């Protein structure tokens, strides 16, 4: 059984910064890529960033240059550093992980990020 637990969400002013974290625990064998999706009110869940087991990264165009994804393999943790936040970044942020030898995505419970003055 794998558990993914996000933390670090909250309220931040426009232009501010926030870092969210996601730690995996349980029956972890080998983590492939990890990443983040987000879902804003009235919108579809969309991919934000992904980082592979080799630490290559990819970002949604809307966050490129502002967000940075990283991972600590020893701690089975993925981070999303969010800078220059905009109100349109307001969403529930969900982390996910893929595992070698397993199908599909494994999801965290989500953490709320609200950008408002």
C-alpha positions as CSV (number, residue, x, y, z in Angstrom):
1,X,0.0,0.0,0.0
2,X,1.4,3.4,-1.1
3,X,0.4,6.7,0.6
4,X,1.2,10.1,-0.8
5,X,0.7,13.0,1.6
6,X,0.9,16.6,0.5
7,X,1.7,19.5,2.8
8,X,2.5,23.2,2.7
9,X,-0.5,24.7,1.1
10,X,-2.1,27.9,2.3
11,X,-2.9,31.5,1.6
12,X,-0.4,33.8,-0.1
13,X,-0.5,37.2,-1.6
14,X,0.0,37.8,-5.3
15,X,3.7,37.9,-6.1
16,X,4.5,35.8,-3.1
17,X,6.0,32.3,-2.8
18,X,5.0,29.0,-1.4
19,X,6.5,25.5,-1.4
20,X,4.3,22.4,-1.3
21,X,5.7,19.0,-0.5
22,X,4.6,15.4,-1.1
23,X,6.0,12.4,0.7
24,X,5.5,8.9,-0.4
25,X,5.4,6.0,2.1
26,X,4.3,2.4,2.4
27,X,5.1,-0.3,-0.1
28,X,7.5,1.6,-2.2
29,X,9.7,-0.4,-4.5
30,X,11.0,2.0,-7.2
31,X,9.5,5.4,-8.0
32,X,9.5,6.5,-11.6
33,X,8.3,10.0,-12.3
34,X,6.6,12.2,-9.7
35,X,4.7,15.4,-10.4
36,X,1.9,17.8,-9.6
37,X,-1.6,18.4,-11.1
38,X,-3.9,21.2,-10.0
39,X,-7.6,21.8,-10.2
40,X,-9.0,25.3,-10.0
41,X,-12.7,26.0,-9.3
42,X,-14.8,25.2,-12.4
43,X,-11.8,23.9,-14.3
44,X,-10.5,20.5,-15.3
45,X,-7.6,19.0,-13.4
46,X,-4.4,20.0,-15.3
47,X,-0.8,18.9,-15.2
48,X,1.6,21.4,-13.7
49,X,5.0,19.8,-13.5
50,X,6.7,16.5,-13.6
51,X,10.2,15.2,-12.6
52,X,11.5,11.9,-13.7
53,X,13.7,9.4,-11.8
54,X,16.6,11.0,-13.6
55,X,15.6,14.5,-12.5
56,X,14.6,15.8,-15.9
57,X,11.7,18.2,-15.6
58,X,8.7,19.4,-17.6
59,X,6.3,22.3,-16.9
60,X,3.0,23.6,-18.0
61,X,3.5,26.7,-20.1
62,X,1.4,28.7,-17.6
63,X,3.9,28.1,-14.8
64,X,7.2,27.9,-16.7
65,X,9.8,30.3,-15.2
66,X,7.8,30.7,-12.0
67,X,7.6,27.1,-10.6
68,X,10.4,24.7,-9.9
69,X,9.9,21.0,-9.2
70,X,12.5,18.9,-7.4
71,X,12.8,15.6,-5.6
72,X,14.7,14.0,-2.7
73,X,14.9,10.3,-3.6
74,X,16.3,9.4,-0.2
75,X,13.2,10.8,1.4
76,X,10.8,9.7,-1.4
77,X,9.6,13.3,-1.5
78,X,8.7,15.7,-4.3
79,X,8.5,19.5,-4.0
80,X,7.0,22.3,-5.9
81,X,8.5,25.7,-5.3
82,X,6.0,28.3,-6.5
83,X,7.2,31.9,-7.0
84,X,5.6,35.0,-8.4
85,X,2.2,33.6,-7.6
86,X,-0.9,34.8,-9.4
87,X,-4.6,34.6,-8.4
88,X,-5.1,32.2,-11.3
89,X,-2.7,29.8,-9.6
90,X,-5.4,29.3,-6.9
91,X,-6.3,25.6,-6.9
92,X,-6.1,22.3,-5.1
93,X,-2.7,20.9,-5.9
94,X,-2.4,17.1,-6.1
95,X,0.9,15.2,-6.3
96,X,1.2,11.9,-8.1
97,X,3.8,9.2,-8.6
98,X,4.4,6.4,-11.0
99,X,6.2,3.2,-10.0
100,X,8.2,0.8,-12.1
101,X,6.2,-2.3,-12.7
102,X,2.9,-0.8,-11.8
103,X,0.2,0.7,-14.0
104,X,-1.4,4.1,-13.6
105,X,-0.9,7.0,-11.3
106,X,-1.0,7.1,-7.5
107,X,-2.4,10.3,-6.0
108,X,-2.2,12.3,-2.9
109,X,-5.1,13.9,-1.2
110,X,-4.5,17.4,-2.4
111,X,-3.5,20.6,-0.7
112,X,-5.2,24.0,-1.2
113,X,-3.2,26.9,-2.5
114,X,-5.0,30.3,-2.5
115,X,-3.5,33.4,-4.0
116,X,-5.3,36.5,-2.9
117,X,-4.7,40.0,-1.6
